């Protein structure tokens, strides 16, 4: 038995016990109305909808919509969150199997109708149907058997048929393409309603063949408990609420049309991957988890936390002075980053910019500050630009760089990328006067800070 409650149910109970959950008891239509409520309460408490039109199963959203709440749900203080994720990447913990789990209390195996079983929201006006957005998809390499865990959007196409939106370079698509070349369909399982560590771990940019479940174990500080699926040779988190079992088929494209992206606009990516769900299992009293897509706090933050941790790990391997990487809210959790460095040597800031852009294709604005600046504080970062940045020396402009297809202003998949290095310059072994804040002696400051309420 795990020492930590790894269930999604436990997460909801902890939120409610802390007064950090809002129950929406008014009847809500999952077609557009539910999404509108989540959007208008974007950064407020998590929203639990208990009266869904046409469905008895409740829906919860906006759970991981701030760094403070993510930290609390992982049982750490917010200042430690970044380091805890880095430690999970450095020290993954392998999974364990359990024989049974509540997620298999109810089984649907004949004539699957996802729209009847699940209250899947339809989010935006021009999208063609309802999308599952918090489904953690599990698959295995058809040649090596190595596992992959990720999130991709799944659109309901009627009955058990689904469209899965996957970028060409994503590992899930590479596995589906391997299966197609072998004349096979790729078995998948989709877990919905997961412990926050499972959602966060699923977003890590690991090497093909590395198991994201092991990073989840690192976040939990213990092995993630898995249970075998009923109809496919895959394992899913035992603490999940709902599991869909089926396959995807790269030989079965489905045109997607307009779909929302993290920047808040519609995009047209062409055909998605077709698939079918042939079995659904869930808890008797299951709660459906939804993540508002588009430019929404939870959607953007989940990606940002993973991108910044993987980037920081990669940079620290070659530039030890890197302390932290922050992917910003204004940069949509994808496109803008701030790198914190400890007394970088001349040229190291620019090197960090270029390495970060090489690590993450999405980055197009990277700002470097010293570690006396809090990257979480936009005012402090702007102060650093005002006090330490000289445009003719400290700006890196890289026109015609390869962009991700998601970038809202790319032209032929290229964009101009910019780096800003807002750091002081070391002189002949001594710090410039402009590198040191004017303040009272350190011992006096510490003494006053400790007894400030007495003044």
JOJO-V496121 format. One line per field, one symbol per residue. burial: b if it has 24 or more other ideal C-beta (glycine too) atoms within 12 Angstrom, else e. Layout:
burial: ???
This chain:
burial: ebebebbbbbbbebbeeeebbeebeeebebbebbbbbbbebbeebbbbbbebeebebbbbbbbbbbbebbbbbbbbeeeebbbbbbbbbeebbebeeeeebbbbeeebeeebebbebbbbbbbbeebbbbbbbbbbbbbbbbeeebbbbbbbbbbbbeebbbbbbbbeebbbbbbbbbbeeeeebbbbbbbbbbbbbbbbbbbbbbebebbbbbbbbbbbebbbbbbbbbbbebbbbbbbbbbbbbbbbbebebebeebbbbbbeebebeebbbbbbbbbbbbeebbbbbbbbbbbbbbbbbbbbbbbbbbbbbbbeebebbbbbbbbbebbbbbbbbbbbbbbeeebbbbbbbbbbebbbbbbbbbbbbebbebbeeebbeebbebbbeeeebbbebeebbbbbbbbeeeeeebebbbbbbbbbeeeeeeeeeeeeeeeeeeeeeeeeeeeeee
